[in-house]
Structures are given as C-alpha cells and as structure tokens.
Amino acid sequence: MDFSVKKLASDAGVFFTRAVQFTEEKLGQAEKTELDAHFENLLSRADSTKNWTEKILRQTEVLLQPNPSARIEEFLYEKLDRKIPSRITNGELLGQYMIDAASEFGPGTPYGSTLIKVGEAQRRLGAADRDFIQSSMINFLTPLRNFLEGDWKTILRERRLLENRRLDLDASKTRLKKAKAAEAKAAAEQELRVAQTEFDRQAEVTRLLLEGISSTHTNHLRCLHEFVEAQATYYAQCYQYTMDLQKLLGRLSGAFVGNATTQVPSSGVSPSAATIPVVPAAAGPCNPSTSSLTFTEVSPPSSGTRKARVLYDYDAADSSELELLADELITVYSLPGMDSDWLMGEKGNKKGKVPVTYLELLN
C-alpha cells in the first residue's frame, strides 16, 4: 500500500514537472531541445502517410460500398470480431427482379424472354462486382487498415514517449542551471546524464520506426497494384458480359424490334414507297445515343397489303383479334387511325387484329 502511494506521488511529481516545462516552453521562458532536420523530415513524412492513408481508405470504402448504413453495419461486425454476412449486390438483385417479372409476363413472349436474358446478364455483373469488392477488401483495404491500427499506433506511442523524455531532459537542464550549491549541481548533473541517455535511447527507437515508413510505402505500392489488377479484371468482365448481351439482343431485335417500328400504308393508299428502319445490334428504344440508322426502301403491293410470317404463337384476347401460330404466313394491312403497334391480319376466311412485334414483314 505504501509502495503504491509512493509510486502515485512520484508519478504525480513527474507529470507536474513535465507540465511546468511544457508551459514555460510555450511562454518562451525555457529552452527546448530541438530534433535534427532528418528526424523532423521523418516525422513529417509519417504524418503525411497516416493522413493520406486514412483518406484513401475511407474513400475506397465509399467506392466499394456507397450505402453508408451498410458501411456502418460492416464496421460494427468487424469491431465485434464477427463474420460479415454475405450481401447480395444491387446487380444481382436487379437481375432476380427481371427474371421474376419474366415469369409473370410470360417467358415465351418477346418482352419476357428479353427480361430473362438481361436479368441473367445483370446477375453475372453483380457476381463480378461482389468478387471485385472481396478482392479489394482483402488485398488493398486490409493492409491499409492494419497500418493505421497497428504500426501507426506503435509509432504514435513511441513519439509520445519521446516527447516525455525530451521534457524530462529539458527540465533537468533547467534544474542544473538553477542549482547553486556544489552538492545540488552534482545531483542535477547526474540527473541530466540519465535523462540524456533515456532521451537518446528513445530517439533511436522512434527513428527506426519512422524509417520503417519506407517499407510501409513499398507494401502499399504492391497492394495498389493488386487493387488495379482486380479493378481491370472487373471492368473487363463487365465489358464482356454487356457485349455478349448486346449481341444477343441484336439477334432478337432482328426478329421483332425492327418490326415494331415498321409502318404499313393504309388500305387503298398507294404511296411510292414505305420506309422501314433497320436497327443496328447496338441500337434500341432505350439507346438515344444511336443516331446512325440506315433505311431500306421497300415497295408494297398497290393494294396496300403485305405478306407476313408469324414469329411466335399468339392467343387472341377477344373476338377482335386473330389467333396466330408460329411460322404461318398471313396477309396484313393497316386501317386509318389504327394503333401503329397493331395491324389487321387475314388467313383463310378469318380476320382480326395482330400485334406487329409477333410478325416478320416480307417484301
């Protein structure tokens, strides 16, 4: 108990001495031991490394997970040493919604079958996104975080200890200057030698840690290369998936997208030509940037009727519509005021409205 009280009193005395020395230095009433220029440069570089590593880490986290609530949740799981639950990506969720919608609209319809193709591509894109996030977390963010939570905290602790040793050294110098009696001077000189030795030893330890920042930069450089490699792989996969999807939709659009924009002259009208746009594979109703559409001039019969091949089976919704079977040939024409998405169709003695997207108009 007595030992604890004495130690507490001693620690309080040391703290008070350091506080007095620090205050007098700030007021210009005491001298301060300055570190050499090389040491100051090491300190400055360490501070810059810490500050920029922290900023890069935080912004990379925002890039990989834009949702702040999800970031907070992952942070809490990490602090509690619990496994972060697997999270479905936005691309995977969008793809699943599209596939579910196709099941309800009918996977055999043009819209439904396209939804399935796009949905599958979105799920692949989402999976690639998840792989990129996991790779970046392991190979880039973890080393940065380890530096901030490990090496930097060690450096910070040793720097604080060095500052305390410097205050002790300067306080010893001050006491030596104020000592008058020979005995007091001898005691002050001994105290100064001990303080100088402890300061020099701590300065060397701190210097070695600060010089280790070069190794930290080398390690972070390697991690940065791995991050860029993962990013390049991710974007290459995205490009490949979207190009494959675009080619697939281009083949489908040759069957029904182009026909959806075909205008057939009204019965009894005999224009010189009808204009049918030919849509490139990369074009579509949702791609306004495509401006180079080519046009083919087709001369229809003078009667205004045309032959068309049925692309898909179609069940008539009511008596005004004509039921269709895939691959059969019918005669089609337009009536004044009729919706451009529909044509009148005839086969045998049956007549009724048919959707344009289910037809391939023939010359």
HELIX and SHEET records of a PDB file:
HELIX    1   1 ASP A    2  LYS A   26  1                                  25    
HELIX    2   2 ALA A   37  LEU A   64  1                                  28    
HELIX    3   3 PRO A   68  LYS A   79  1                                  12    
HELIX    4   4 ASN A   90  PHE A  105  1                                  16    
HELIX    5   5 PRO A  110  SER A  136  1                                  27    
HELIX    6   6 MET A  137  LEU A  141  3                                   5    
HELIX    7   7 THR A  142  ASN A  146  1                                   5    
HELIX    8   8 PHE A  147  ASP A  151  3                                   5    
HELIX    9   9 TRP A  152  LYS A  178  1                                  27    
HELIX   10  10 ALA A  182  GLU A  211  1                                  30    
HELIX   11  11 ILE A  213  SER A  253  1                                  41    
HELIX   12  12 VAL A  257  ALA A  260  1                                   4    
HELIX   13  13 VAL A  356  TYR A  358  5                                   3    
SHEET    1   A 2 ALA A 274  VAL A 278  0                                        
SHEET    2   A 2 THR A 294  VAL A 298 -1                                        
SHEET    1   B 5 LYS A 350  PRO A 355  0                                        
SHEET    2   B 5 TRP A 342  LYS A 347 -1                                        
SHEET    3   B 5 LEU A 329  TYR A 333 -1                                        
SHEET    4   B 5 ARG A 306  VAL A 310 -1                                        
SHEET    5   B 5 LEU A 359  LEU A 361 -1                                        
END                                                                             
